[in-house]
Amino acid sequence: MSKLDVENTRYFNQYRYYIKRKGENLKVVGLLFDNRKKRFTVEFIWTSFLALCCHFGNASGGELSQTIEIVRPSIVAIGTILQTRAPPANFLGTGFAVGDGLHIITNAHVVPQNLNTEKKESLAVFVGRGASAKARSATIVEVDVEHDLALLKISGEALPALVIGDSDTVKEGETVAFTGFPIGMVLGLYPVTHQAIISAITPIVIPALSTKQLDINIIKRLRAPYLVFQLDGTAYPGNSGSPLFDPKTGKVFGILNMVFVKGTKENVLTHPSGISYAIPSNYIHAIMKQ
């Protein structure tokens, strides 16, 4: 018996004992049984209910742990390499493999606009975990500024590519997960997974209460607004570019985005909220077709 099974059995027996003790004070309405049979009936009903809860709870946890094992090899760090710098590697955000495994999706704001070419600074993708992570050279294939997406191509062997799902099928209240590098190299290159729910499917921008709150970027997005996913999970700056996926299948339904979306939705706040956002995956489909 596994450690998890032993632990669940212990808690199950504890609750069973509790129900047995409290069952004497419960009434079973409409059943013409004596007190002994009433207690037995109550105990049986609640014990069966707890057994079902334990069963489905284990299945959910087991599914996510198995999905993480599938998703994690596809997660990469995005940054730059400059050999004369200390340290040479500079972390900027998260990305993940798609398509043929040699293409990487991330946020456009994660990719540096200007590299120090004179000192031979280069765009890089870091593959692997911890000290074993290796840098691979990367080039920009396509950038979608409107949806803050960038498609990169890396050298070397192909990585396991994640499947991109249809974000139009996502509903509010659904459970999702995202894996990336919160706070980047401060915590080391070890992919971290968070769970959340889709709290709301909301416009990326809403009309400002005052014209003083408008800037050129908000005006542009007001002309062509689109929906984004609002999450109740906490994401951090290094999570930008992390895949938002189904905990059961690993299918990607969005990409975490902090700076770009918050700059539009929360521009009037002095201190940005802890709310997290994700760009729907259908825009990933679009940039991969270009």
Solvent accessible surface area in square Angstrom, and as a share of the most:
residue,aa,sasa,rsa
1,M,178,0.79
2,S,59,0.38
3,K,172,0.73
4,L,101,0.50
5,D,62,0.32
6,V,77,0.44
7,E,64,0.29
8,N,33,0.17
9,T,58,0.34
10,R,114,0.42
11,Y,97,0.37
12,F,45,0.19
13,N,77,0.40
14,Q,93,0.41
15,Y,120,0.46
16,R,105,0.38
17,Y,132,0.50
18,Y,123,0.47
19,I,17,0.09
20,K,118,0.50
21,R,148,0.54
22,K,97,0.41
23,G,3,0.03
24,E,116,0.52
25,N,121,0.62
26,L,86,0.43
27,K,178,0.76
28,V,24,0.14
29,V,140,0.80
30,G,73,0.70
31,L,67,0.34
32,L,181,0.90
33,F,87,0.36
34,D,84,0.44
35,N,106,0.54
36,R,189,0.69
37,K,116,0.49
38,K,59,0.25
39,R,93,0.34
40,F,136,0.57
41,T,27,0.16
42,V,9,0.05
43,E,25,0.11
44,F,129,0.54
45,I,95,0.48
46,W,119,0.42
47,T,23,0.13
48,S,44,0.28
49,F,107,0.45
50,L,30,0.15
51,A,46,0.36
52,L,102,0.51
53,C,61,0.36
54,C,43,0.26
55,H,115,0.51
56,F,129,0.54
57,G,43,0.41
58,N,54,0.28
59,A,44,0.34
60,S,63,0.41
61,G,45,0.43
62,G,27,0.26
63,E,62,0.28
64,L,28,0.14
65,S,62,0.40
66,Q,122,0.54
67,T,4,0.02
68,I,35,0.18
69,E,104,0.47
70,I,110,0.56
71,V,0,0.00
72,R,56,0.20
73,P,68,0.43
74,S,1,0.00
75,I,6,0.03
76,V,0,0.00
77,A,0,0.00
78,I,0,0.00
79,G,0,0.00
80,T,2,0.01
81,I,29,0.15
82,L,17,0.08
83,Q,140,0.62
84,T,112,0.65
85,R,67,0.24
86,A,99,0.77
87,P,92,0.58
88,P,53,0.33
89,A,23,0.18
90,N,59,0.30
91,F,33,0.14
92,L,62,0.31
93,G,0,0.00
94,T,0,0.00
95,G,0,0.00
96,F,0,0.00
97,A,0,0.00
98,V,0,0.00
99,G,51,0.49
100,D,84,0.43
101,G,1,0.01
102,L,43,0.22
103,H,39,0.17
104,I,0,0.00
105,I,0,0.00
106,T,0,0.00
107,N,0,0.00
108,A,19,0.14
109,H,70,0.31
110,V,6,0.04
111,V,10,0.06
112,P,33,0.21
113,Q,173,0.77
114,N,133,0.68
115,L,59,0.29
116,N,60,0.31
117,T,103,0.60
118,E,166,0.74
119,K,122,0.52
120,K,171,0.73
121,E,27,0.12
122,S,49,0.32
123,L,11,0.06
124,A,3,0.02
125,V,0,0.00
126,F,13,0.05
127,V,23,0.13
128,G,34,0.32
129,R,109,0.40
130,G,15,0.14
131,A,111,0.86
132,S,75,0.48
133,A,22,0.17
134,K,138,0.58
135,A,53,0.41
136,R,49,0.18
137,S,70,0.45
138,A,11,0.09
139,T,89,0.52
140,I,87,0.44
141,V,69,0.40
142,E,56,0.25
143,V,62,0.36
144,D,23,0.12
145,V,115,0.66
146,E,84,0.38
147,H,23,0.10
148,D,5,0.03
149,L,0,0.00
150,A,0,0.00
151,L,9,0.05
152,L,0,0.00
153,K,88,0.37
154,I,8,0.04
155,S,55,0.35
156,G,58,0.56
157,E,141,0.63
158,A,60,0.47
159,L,19,0.09
160,P,72,0.45
161,A,42,0.33
162,L,13,0.07
163,V,95,0.55
164,I,21,0.11
165,G,5,0.05
166,D,66,0.34
167,S,7,0.04
168,D,119,0.62
169,T,81,0.47
170,V,10,0.06
171,K,141,0.60
172,E,102,0.46
173,G,50,0.48
174,E,71,0.32
175,T,67,0.39
176,V,4,0.03
177,A,0,0.00
178,F,0,0.00
179,T,1,0.01
180,G,0,0.00
181,F,4,0.02
182,P,8,0.05
183,I,83,0.42
184,G,1,0.01
185,M,71,0.32
186,V,120,0.69
187,L,102,0.51
188,G,24,0.23
189,L,15,0.07
190,Y,111,0.42
191,P,19,0.12
192,V,53,0.31
193,T,40,0.23
194,H,43,0.19
195,Q,95,0.42
196,A,7,0.06
197,I,69,0.35
198,I,0,0.00
199,S,45,0.29
200,A,26,0.20
201,I,53,0.27
202,T,19,0.11
203,P,52,0.33
204,I,0,0.00
205,V,6,0.04
206,I,106,0.54
207,P,107,0.67
208,A,36,0.28
209,L,176,0.88
210,S,43,0.28
211,T,112,0.65
212,K,191,0.81
213,Q,59,0.26
214,L,56,0.28
215,D,66,0.34
216,I,119,0.60
217,N,74,0.38
218,I,6,0.03
219,I,68,0.34
220,K,116,0.49
221,R,37,0.14
222,L,57,0.29
223,R,192,0.70
224,A,52,0.40
225,P,77,0.48
226,Y,21,0.08
227,L,91,0.45
228,V,0,0.00
229,F,4,0.02
230,Q,40,0.18
231,L,3,0.01
232,D,89,0.46
233,G,8,0.08
234,T,69,0.40
235,A,9,0.07
236,Y,84,0.32
237,P,104,0.65
238,G,4,0.04
239,N,0,0.00
240,S,1,0.01
241,G,0,0.00
242,S,0,0.00
243,P,0,0.00
244,L,0,0.00
245,F,0,0.00
246,D,37,0.19
247,P,14,0.09
248,K,141,0.60
249,T,86,0.50
250,G,5,0.05
251,K,77,0.32
252,V,0,0.00
253,F,28,0.12
254,G,0,0.00
255,I,0,0.00
256,L,0,0.00
257,N,0,0.00
258,M,18,0.08
259,V,94,0.54
260,F,25,0.10
261,V,0,0.00
262,K,27,0.12
263,G,42,0.40
264,T,4,0.02
265,K,48,0.20
266,E,13,0.06
267,N,61,0.31
268,V,81,0.47
269,L,85,0.42
270,T,123,0.72
271,H,152,0.68
272,P,88,0.55
273,S,40,0.26
274,G,63,0.60
275,I,59,0.30
276,S,0,0.00
277,Y,4,0.02
278,A,0,0.00
279,I,0,0.00
280,P,13,0.08
281,S,0,0.00
282,N,43,0.22
283,Y,53,0.20
284,I,0,0.00
285,H,64,0.28
286,A,45,0.35
287,I,1,0.00
288,M,63,0.28
289,K,170,0.72
290,Q,133,0.59
